[in-house]
Amino acid sequence: MTRSVVRGYRMSMMPVETLFALSLLAQPLPILRVDDPQPISCLSAQEMRETIADGRVIQPVQASRHARNAAPGEVLRIRLCRQGEELVYVVTTLKRDGRVARVTLEGQSGKVETIR
C-alpha cells in the first residue's frame, strides 16, 4: 500500500534549461521595490542593444564582472532597466551556497547600488 501512495504523488519537474528559456520569452515587467520611490522598467532586447551601441552604458560583460565581484557566483540573468531618468543593470546571480542575489548597478559606471 505504501508503494501505491508513493507512486500516486509523482511530481514532474521542468529542466532548468526549459525554465530559463521560458523566462527569456516573457515580457519584461517593471520591478517595484518598497523602499524605492521610482519603479524600475526594463528595456527590450532591441532597446538594450541600441543603448549599448550608443555608448550610454557599460558593456554587459563589464556589468557581469562588477556583479560577480559584489555577489560571487554564476550570472543567471542580466537586464538593462530605467529607474527614473537613470539606466541601471539588474544582474541576478546564483551564489555558491545556492541563494539567489539581485545586484543593481549604475549603467554608466558599473558602481554597485544595491545587493538583495
C-alpha positions as CSV (number, residue, x, y, z in Angstrom):
1,M,0.0,0.0,0.0
2,T,2.9,2.4,0.7
3,R,4.2,1.9,-2.8
4,S,0.9,3.0,-4.4
5,V,0.7,6.1,-2.3
6,V,4.3,7.0,-3.2
7,R,3.6,6.4,-6.9
8,G,0.4,8.4,-6.6
9,Y,2.4,11.5,-5.7
10,R,4.9,11.6,-8.5
11,M,5.9,15.1,-9.3
12,S,7.2,16.2,-12.7
13,M,9.8,18.9,-12.8
14,M,10.9,21.0,-15.7
15,P,14.5,21.1,-16.5
16,V,16.3,24.3,-15.6
17,E,17.1,25.0,-19.2
18,T,13.4,25.0,-20.1
19,L,12.6,27.4,-17.3
20,F,15.4,29.7,-18.3
21,A,14.3,29.7,-22.0
22,L,10.7,30.4,-21.0
23,S,11.9,33.3,-18.8
24,L,13.7,34.9,-21.8
25,L,10.4,34.8,-23.8
26,A,8.4,36.5,-21.1
27,Q,7.7,40.2,-21.4
28,P,9.8,42.3,-19.1
29,L,7.7,43.5,-16.1
30,P,8.5,46.5,-14.0
31,I,10.3,45.8,-10.8
32,L,8.8,47.6,-7.9
33,R,10.7,47.9,-4.6
34,V,9.0,49.1,-1.4
35,D,12.0,51.3,-0.3
36,D,12.5,52.8,-3.8
37,P,10.3,55.7,-4.8
38,Q,11.0,55.2,-8.5
39,P,9.9,52.0,-10.2
40,I,12.3,50.1,-12.5
41,S,11.2,49.3,-16.0
42,C,13.4,47.1,-18.1
43,L,14.3,47.7,-21.8
44,S,13.5,45.3,-24.6
45,A,16.4,43.4,-26.2
46,Q,16.4,45.8,-29.1
47,E,16.4,48.9,-26.9
48,M,19.2,47.3,-24.9
49,R,21.3,46.7,-28.0
50,E,20.8,50.3,-29.2
51,T,21.6,51.8,-25.8
52,I,24.8,49.8,-25.6
53,A,25.8,50.6,-29.2
54,D,25.3,54.4,-28.4
55,G,27.8,54.0,-25.6
56,R,25.3,55.3,-23.0
57,V,26.1,52.4,-20.6
58,I,29.0,50.0,-20.0
59,Q,29.1,46.6,-21.8
60,P,27.0,43.8,-20.2
61,V,30.2,41.8,-19.8
62,Q,31.6,44.5,-17.6
63,A,28.4,44.8,-15.6
64,S,28.5,41.0,-15.1
65,R,32.1,41.2,-13.7
66,H,31.1,44.0,-11.3
67,A,28.1,42.0,-10.1
68,R,30.2,38.8,-9.6
69,N,32.6,40.8,-7.6
70,A,29.8,42.0,-5.4
71,A,27.9,38.7,-5.1
72,P,30.2,35.9,-6.3
73,G,28.5,33.1,-8.2
74,E,27.1,32.3,-11.6
75,V,25.3,35.1,-13.5
76,L,21.8,33.8,-14.4
77,R,20.3,36.9,-15.9
78,I,21.3,40.5,-16.8
79,R,18.8,43.2,-17.7
80,L,19.2,46.9,-18.6
81,C,16.4,48.9,-17.0
82,R,15.3,52.5,-16.4
83,Q,15.0,53.8,-12.9
84,G,13.5,57.3,-13.3
85,E,15.9,59.0,-15.7
86,E,18.8,56.7,-14.9
87,L,19.8,53.5,-16.6
88,V,20.7,50.6,-14.3
89,Y,21.7,47.0,-14.8
90,V,19.9,44.4,-12.8
91,V,22.0,41.2,-12.5
92,T,20.7,38.0,-11.0
93,T,23.4,35.7,-9.7
94,L,23.3,32.2,-8.1
95,K,25.7,32.2,-5.2
96,R,27.8,29.1,-4.3
97,D,25.6,28.4,-1.3
98,G,22.5,28.1,-3.5
99,R,21.0,31.5,-2.7
100,V,20.0,34.0,-5.5
101,A,21.2,37.6,-5.3
102,R,20.0,40.5,-7.3
103,V,22.6,43.2,-7.9
104,T,21.7,46.6,-9.2
105,L,24.5,48.6,-10.9
106,E,24.7,52.1,-12.3
107,G,24.5,51.8,-16.1
108,Q,27.3,54.2,-16.9
109,S,29.9,53.4,-14.2
110,G,29.0,49.9,-13.1
111,K,29.1,51.0,-9.5
112,V,27.0,48.7,-7.2
113,E,23.8,50.4,-5.9
114,T,22.2,47.5,-4.1
115,I,22.5,43.8,-3.4
116,R,19.5,41.8,-2.4
